[in-house]
Amino acid sequence: MSVSIPQLIEDEQVRQVFLNKKLSNAQKDEKISEIKQSFMVKQTSSFRTIVNCSNSLIGSSTLVMPIYFQQTGVLSAFILAIVIGCVNFTTVRLVLRYHKRSEGDFADIILRILGSRAHKFYVLLIVGLMLVIGIASFLLISNILYATLGEFIQDLPSKDTITFSSFSYQWAGLIVSVLMFTMYNVKRMSMILTISSYGMYCVAFYIVYIIYLGLSALINGNVSFNEAEGGLPLFKLDFSKLTTLMGIFALGYLGHPMVIAIAKYNKNYDKNQRDIGISFAVTGVMYALIGFMGAMAINFRPACKPGTNPASIMECLAGSQGFIRYVTFAAQLALIFQLSSITPVLNFIARELLFKLFYDDPAKIPKSQFVGLNTITIGLQLALQILNTKPSMVISFAGTVCGFVIVYVLPIMIHFKKIKEGGKSSVSQSLMGPGEYLEAVTSPEEKSLIVTGAAVQLQNVESESSEEGKVGVGRWLFYGSLTLYGFAIMSIELYKAFSGHH
């Protein structure tokens, strides 16, 4: 899971207006209205919606997926990619179904349907999720940086060796912590958000790089599927590795917090479920491709042989020779850039959401609390890095534990509450608020098109409204099974985290 940069840019522009003490309240309202109007009329095509959603889903998980494709078997991993993608999309459809176009994100839907307590609980969950993903990103930056420096500094200590007497993995973490702490304390995020918007090109370069390595290994005869001779396994029933991979996929498909921020700009609004479904399918294909190609690229390399314990694919590629060495170095720099630009954004989201629970006016936030929270965050990240915590463990924890309520509980609660309300009133609320949205549209042609589209959509939904209010046994069994599945993998991950079985 990544973040929706356009939505963050809009929120940041609104925030800067709100903090501007030179403007009167009326002027602030006017400028905020202009900003929201400018973003609302920037409609995107279905194709762009699919691309934006896929780009937001594909994140740091891809740096550890190839390792687990290799360790669990490629066919086992393919099956998990399909199953978990379908499960997560099932509840994403519920989020899309009950969204009003005037609502900015999933939190607004929760507030409207489930109330303020559920909304506050969700906000705290998102704060936790952003902080945990931030930890994973911090660990990956440190890991990649240390692997990169290992190409230039001979005989670096093992990451498992905690030492400060010479340059070590812990010193790499300290370097990253100074950089991140400086960026965390930047109050104006406009520049960082602009830089983050270019991160998709770094991810694209990384994907092409992995595909190239996989094809090169295949062409050069370095790929074998004979597990007995050290080849790449097809199926491998390693329970611990399989459940970790399930958690990695769970985070990789966790689009619920940001899907509305993307879908609300789709000019083909009534096709959102189709378009987001396509983006999940595209993401699944990319995960399968990255995992399979990456597994072929690393399986024959000494750093990833059975018995080794690499934290990211970049550790496996250390010691590459010739042209591959230079391409690997470029990929490492690209990933460090991408992760270093997105980690402060994750911290910014978590901090802003947390402070909003206590302060209506961001200008009233004491500087001591602002710096103090950043200090605690960076201290936790650095402590876990010094202890050589594996990024895959944190990623899996985020997907299964933090994601349980977001992916399963809240969407299903919304669904059953709307069914309980029954009838047309339940379904019509899922449509946009015409008055609220039309205020942001200036063109008469656009207004006519939107009203006509809303009327057609309402007609189509009303024709199905007779099905609302009926809660069959099959529906209870289906969604109950989904919730039990989510609870099971969360429980397994909690057990592994506290028992050290990763």
C-alpha positions in Angstrom: 0.0 0.0 0.0 1.1 3.4 -0.9 -0.7 6.8 -0.7 -2.8 8.9 -3.0 -0.5 11.9 -3.7 -3.1 14.1 -5.5 -5.4 13.9 -2.5 -2.6 14.7 -0.1 -1.6 17.7 -2.2 -5.2 19.0 -2.1 -5.3 18.5 1.7 -2.0 20.2 2.1 -3.1 23.3 0.1 -6.2 23.5 2.2 -4.2 23.2 5.4 -1.8 26.0 4.3 -4.8 28.3 3.7 -6.2 27.4 7.1 -2.9 28.3 8.8 -2.5 31.6 7.0 -3.1 34.2 9.8 -3.2 37.1 7.3 -6.5 35.9 5.8 -9.9 36.5 7.4 -12.3 33.5 7.9 -14.3 34.6 4.9 -11.2 34.8 2.7 -10.1 31.3 4.0 -13.5 29.8 3.2 -13.3 31.3 -0.3 -9.8 30.1 -1.0 -10.5 26.6 0.3 -13.6 26.4 -1.9 -11.5 27.4 -4.9 -9.0 24.7 -4.1 -11.6 22.0 -3.7 -13.4 23.2 -6.8 -10.1 23.1 -8.9 -9.5 19.5 -7.8 -13.1 18.4 -8.2 -13.4 19.5 -11.8 -10.1 17.7 -12.7 -11.9 14.6 -13.7 -9.9 11.6 -14.7 -10.6 8.9 -17.2 -11.3 5.3 -16.3 -7.8 4.4 -17.6 -6.2 7.1 -15.4 -8.2 5.9 -12.4 -7.0 2.3 -12.9 -3.4 3.5 -13.2 -3.6 5.8 -10.1 -5.1 3.0 -8.0 -2.6 0.4 -9.2 0.2 2.8 -8.5 -1.1 3.5 -5.0 -1.3 -0.2 -4.2 2.2 -1.2 -5.4 4.6 -0.2 -2.7 7.4 -1.5 -0.5 5.9 -5.0 -0.3 7.5 -5.7 -3.7 11.0 -5.5 -2.1 10.3 -8.6 -0.1 7.8 -10.6 -2.2 10.5 -12.3 -4.4 12.2 -13.8 -1.3 8.9 -15.4 -0.2 8.0 -16.6 -3.7 11.4 -18.4 -3.5 10.8 -19.7 0.0 7.2 -20.8 -0.3 7.1 -22.0 -4.0 6.0 -19.9 -6.9 2.7 -21.7 -7.5 1.8 -21.4 -3.8 2.5 -17.7 -4.0 0.4 -17.3 -7.2 -2.5 -18.9 -5.4 -2.2 -16.6 -2.4 -1.9 -13.6 -4.7 -5.2 -14.4 -6.3 -7.1 -15.4 -3.2 -6.1 -12.5 -1.0 -6.6 -10.0 -3.9 -10.2 -11.3 -4.4 -10.9 -11.2 -0.6 -9.7 -7.6 -0.3 -11.5 -6.4 -3.4 -14.7 -8.0 -2.0 -14.7 -5.5 0.9 -13.4 -2.6 -1.2 -16.6 -3.0 -3.3 -18.6 -2.4 -0.2 -16.7 0.8 0.4 -17.3 2.0 -3.1 -21.0 0.9 -3.0 -21.9 3.1 0.0 -19.8 6.2 -1.0 -21.4 9.5 -1.7 -19.4 11.6 -4.2 -19.3 14.5 -1.8 -17.4 12.4 0.7 -13.6 12.7 0.6 -12.5 9.3 2.0 -13.5 6.1 3.8 -13.5 8.0 7.1 -16.4 10.1 5.9 -18.4 7.0 5.1 -17.7 5.6 8.5 -18.8 8.8 10.2 -22.0 9.0 8.3 -23.1 5.4 8.7 -21.5 4.1 11.9 -21.1 7.3 13.9 -18.4 9.3 15.6 -17.1 6.6 17.9 -16.4 4.3 15.0 -14.9 7.2 13.1 -12.4 8.0 15.9 -11.5 4.4 16.2 -10.8 4.2 12.5 -8.7 7.3 12.6 -6.6 5.8 15.4 -6.2 2.6 13.3 -5.0 4.6 10.3 -2.5 6.4 12.6 -1.2 3.1 13.7 -1.2 1.7 10.1 0.8 4.7 8.8 3.3 4.5 11.7 3.8 0.7 11.1 4.3 1.2 7.4 6.6 4.1 8.2 8.7 1.7 10.3 8.8 -0.8 7.4 10.0 1.9 5.0 12.6 3.1 7.5 14.0 -0.5 7.8 14.0 -0.9 4.0 15.9 2.4 3.5 18.5 1.3 6.0 18.7 -2.2 4.5 19.2 -0.9 1.0 21.6 1.8 2.1 23.8 -0.8 3.9 23.7 -3.1 0.9 24.8 -0.3 -1.4 27.6 0.8 0.9 28.8 -2.8 1.0 29.7 -2.5 -2.6 32.2 0.2 -1.7 33.3 -0.6 1.8 35.0 -4.0 2.3 34.3 -6.4 5.2 31.3 -4.6 6.7 30.1 -6.3 9.9 27.0 -8.6 9.6 23.7 -6.8 10.3 23.2 -9.2 13.3 26.3 -7.8 14.9 25.4 -4.7 17.0 28.5 -2.5 17.2 29.3 1.2 17.1 33.1 0.8 17.2 33.3 0.7 13.4 30.9 1.5 10.6 28.0 -1.0 10.9 24.3 -1.5 10.1 23.5 0.5 13.2 25.5 3.5 11.9 23.5 3.3 8.7 20.4 3.5 10.8 21.6 6.5 12.6 22.3 8.2 9.2 18.8 7.4 8.0 17.3 8.6 11.3 19.0 12.0 11.1 17.7 12.4 7.5 14.1 11.3 8.4 13.9 13.3 11.6 14.9 16.5 9.7 12.1 15.8 7.1 9.6 14.8 9.8 10.0 18.3 11.4 9.2 20.1 8.1 5.7 21.6 8.7 5.2 22.6 5.1 5.0 19.4 3.1 4.4 20.9 -0.3 8.0 20.2 -1.5 8.1 16.7 -0.2 4.7 15.9 -1.7 5.9 17.2 -5.1 9.0 15.0 -4.8 6.9 12.0 -3.8 4.8 12.4 -6.9 7.8 11.3 -8.9 8.3 8.1 -6.9 6.1 6.2 -9.4 9.0 6.5 -11.9 11.4 4.9 -9.4 9.0 2.1 -8.8 8.5 1.6 -12.5 12.3 1.4 -13.0 12.6 -1.1 -10.2 9.9 -3.3 -11.8 11.6 -3.2 -15.2 14.9 -4.0 -13.5 13.5 -7.1 -11.7 11.9 -8.4 -14.9 15.2 -7.9 -16.7 17.1 -9.8 -14.0 14.6 -12.7 -14.1 14.7 -13.0 -17.9 18.5 -12.8 -17.9 18.7 -15.7 -15.3 16.3 -17.7 -17.5 18.2 -17.1 -20.7 21.6 -17.8 -19.1 20.4 -21.2 -17.8 20.4 -20.2 -14.1 16.8 -21.2 -13.5 15.7 -24.7 -12.5 12.5 -25.9 -10.9 14.1 -29.1 -9.5 14.0 -28.3 -5.8 16.0 -31.4 -4.9 19.0 -29.9 -6.8 18.6 -26.4 -5.3 16.1 -25.2 -8.0 13.1 -22.9 -7.4 10.3 -24.8 -5.6 6.8 -24.9 -7.0 5.0 -25.8 -3.7 6.6 -25.6 -0.3 4.4 -26.0 2.8 6.4 -23.9 5.2 3.6 -22.6 7.4 5.5 -19.7 8.9 6.7 -18.4 5.5 3.3 -18.9 3.9 1.5 -16.9 6.6 4.1 -14.1 6.4 3.5 -14.0 2.6 -0.3 -13.8 3.3 0.4 -10.7 5.5 2.6 -9.1 2.8 -0.2 -9.6 0.2 -2.8 -8.3 2.7 -0.9 -5.0 2.9 -0.2 -5.0 -0.8 -4.0 -5.1 -1.5 -5.0 -2.8 1.3 -6.6 -0.1 -0.8 -9.5 0.8 1.5 -8.1 4.0 3.1 -7.2 5.6 -0.2 -9.5 4.1 -2.8 -12.2 6.8 -2.4 -9.6 9.6 -2.8 -8.9 8.2 -6.3 -12.3 7.0 -7.3 -14.2 10.2 -6.6 -12.4 11.9 -9.5 -13.4 9.3 -12.0 -15.5 10.9 -14.7 -17.2 7.5 -15.2 -18.2 7.5 -11.6 -20.8 4.8 -12.1 -18.0 2.5 -13.4 -15.9 2.8 -10.3 -16.3 -0.8 -9.1 -15.3 -2.0 -12.6 -12.3 0.3 -12.8 -11.1 -0.4 -9.3 -11.6 -4.1 -9.9 -9.4 -3.9 -13.0 -6.7 -2.0 -11.0 -6.7 -4.9 -8.4 -6.3 -7.4 -11.2 -3.5 -5.4 -12.8 -1.9 -5.1 -9.3 -2.2 -8.9 -8.9 -0.5 -9.5 -12.2 2.3 -7.1 -11.3 2.8 -8.8 -7.9 2.9 -12.2 -9.6 5.4 -10.9 -12.2 7.7 -9.2 -9.7 7.6 -12.2 -7.4 8.2 -14.8 -10.1 10.9 -12.8 -11.9 12.6 -11.8 -8.7 12.6 -15.4 -7.4 14.2 -16.6 -10.6 16.8 -13.7 -10.4 17.9 -14.5 -6.8 17.4 -18.3 -6.4 20.9 -19.2 -7.7 22.7 -16.3 -5.9 24.7 -17.3 -2.8 23.1 -14.6 -0.6 19.7 -16.2 -1.1 20.5 -19.9 -0.9 18.7 -22.1 1.6 19.8 -21.2 5.2 20.3 -17.6 4.4 18.0 -14.9 5.9 17.9 -11.9 3.5 15.7 -8.9 4.6 15.1 -7.6 1.1 15.9 -8.6 -2.5 18.7 -6.0 -2.6 20.7 -8.1 -0.2 20.4 -11.1 -2.6 21.8 -9.0 -5.5 24.9 -7.8 -3.6 28.1 -8.7 -5.4 26.7 -8.5 -8.9 29.3 -8.1 -11.6 29.6 -6.2 -14.9 26.6 -4.3 -16.3 24.2 -5.7 -13.7 26.3 -4.1 -10.9 25.7 -0.6 -12.3 22.0 -1.2 -12.9 21.7 -2.6 -9.4 23.3 0.5 -8.0 20.9 2.7 -10.0 18.0 0.7 -8.7 19.2 1.0 -5.1 19.5 4.8 -5.4 16.0 5.0 -7.0 14.5 2.9 -4.2 16.2 5.0 -1.5 14.9 8.1 -3.2 11.3 6.8 -3.4 11.2 5.4 0.1 12.9 8.5 1.6 10.3 10.8 0.0 7.3 8.7 1.0 8.2 7.9 4.6 7.9 11.6 5.8 4.5 11.6 4.1 3.3 8.6 6.0 4.5 10.2 9.3 2.8 13.5 8.2 -0.5 11.7 7.7 -0.3 9.9 11.0 0.6 13.0 12.9 -2.1 15.2 11.3 -4.8 12.6 12.0 -3.7 12.2 15.6 -3.6 15.9 16.3 -7.0 16.5 14.7 -8.5 14.4 17.5 -7.3 16.9 20.0 -7.0 20.3 18.2 -9.5 21.9 15.8 -7.0 24.5 14.8 -3.6 23.2 13.6 -2.0 26.5 14.7 -2.7 25.7 18.3 -0.6 22.5 18.3 2.3 23.2 20.7 5.7 22.9 19.1 6.9 20.6 22.0 4.2 18.1 21.1 5.0 18.3 17.4 8.7 17.7 18.0 8.0 15.2 20.8 5.8 12.9 18.6 8.4 13.0 15.8 11.2 12.1 18.3 9.2 9.1 19.7 8.5 8.0 16.1 12.1 8.2 15.0 13.3 6.6 18.2 11.0 3.6 17.7 12.1 3.2 14.1 15.8 3.4 15.0 15.4 0.9 17.9 13.8 -1.7 15.7 16.5 -1.1 13.0 19.4 -1.5 15.5 17.8 -4.8 16.6 17.8 -5.9 12.9 14.0 -6.3 12.7 13.1 -7.8 9.3 11.0 -5.5 7.2 8.8 -8.4 6.0 7.7 -9.0 9.6 6.6 -5.4 10.0 4.9 -5.4 6.6 3.0 -8.6 7.4 2.0 -7.2 10.8 0.6 -4.1 9.1 -1.4 -6.1 6.6 -2.9 -8.6 9.0 -3.1 -6.9 12.4 -3.6 -3.2 11.5 -5.6 -4.2 8.4 -8.1 -6.6 10.1 -10.6 -4.0 11.2 -10.1 -1.8 8.1 -10.4 -4.6 5.6 -13.0 -6.8 7.2 -14.9 -5.4 10.3 -15.7 -1.9 9.2 -16.8 -2.5 5.6 -19.0 -5.5 6.7 -20.5 -3.5 9.5 -21.4 -0.8 7.1 -22.9 -3.3 4.7 -25.1 -5.0 7.3 -26.2 -1.7 8.8 -27.4 -0.4 5.4 -29.2 -3.7 4.9 -30.9 -3.3 8.2 -32.1 0.1 7.3 -33.6 -1.5 4.2 -35.4 -0.1 1.2 -34.6 2.8 -1.2 -33.4 5.1 1.5 -30.5 2.8 2.3 -29.3 2.6 -1.3 -30.0 6.2 -2.4 -27.6 7.4 0.3 -24.8 5.8 -1.6 -25.3 8.3 -4.4 -23.6 11.7 -4.4 -25.1 14.7 -2.8 -26.1 16.7 -6.0 -26.2 20.0 -4.2 -22.8 19.6 -2.6 -21.1 18.4 -5.8 -22.8 20.8 -8.3 -21.5 23.7 -6.3 -18.1 22.7 -7.4 -19.0 22.6 -11.1 -19.3 25.7 -13.2 -20.1 24.4 -16.6 -23.9 24.0 -17.4 -23.1 21.1 -19.7 -21.3 19.3 -16.8 -24.2 20.0 -14.5 -26.6 18.5 -17.0 -24.5 15.5 -17.5 -24.0 14.9 -13.8 -27.7 15.3 -13.0 -28.7 12.9 -15.9 -26.1 10.4 -14.8 -27.3 10.5 -11.2 -30.9 10.0 -12.3 -30.0 7.0 -14.4 -27.9 5.6 -11.5 -30.8 6.2 -9.1 -33.2 4.5 -11.4 -30.9 1.4 -11.8 -30.4 1.2 -8.0 -34.1 1.6 -7.2 -34.9 -1.3 -9.5 -32.7 -3.5 -7.3 -33.9 -2.0 -4.0 -36.4 -4.8 -3.4 -33.4 -7.0 -2.5 -32.3 -4.6 0.3 -33.4 -5.5 3.8 -33.2 -9.3 3.2 -30.4 -10.8 5.1 -30.1 -14.4 4.0 -28.2 -17.2 5.6 -25.8 -17.3 2.7 -24.9 -13.6 3.1 -24.2 -14.1 6.9 -22.1 -17.2 6.1 -20.1 -15.5 3.4 -19.2 -12.3 5.3 -18.8 -14.2 8.5 -16.3 -16.5 6.9 -14.4 -13.5 5.5 -14.2 -12.0 9.0 -13.1 -15.3 10.6 -10.4 -15.7 7.9 -9.1 -12.1 8.7 -9.2 -12.8 12.4 -7.3 -16.1 11.9 -4.4 -14.6 10.0 -4.3 -11.7 12.4 -4.0 -14.1 15.4 -1.3 -16.1 13.7 0.7 -13.0 13.0 0.3 -11.8 16.6 1.5 -15.1 17.8 4.5 -15.1 15.5 5.4 -11.5 16.5 5.4 -12.1 20.2 6.9 -15.6 20.1 9.7 -14.7 17.6 8.7 -17.3 15.1 9.3 -15.1 12.0 
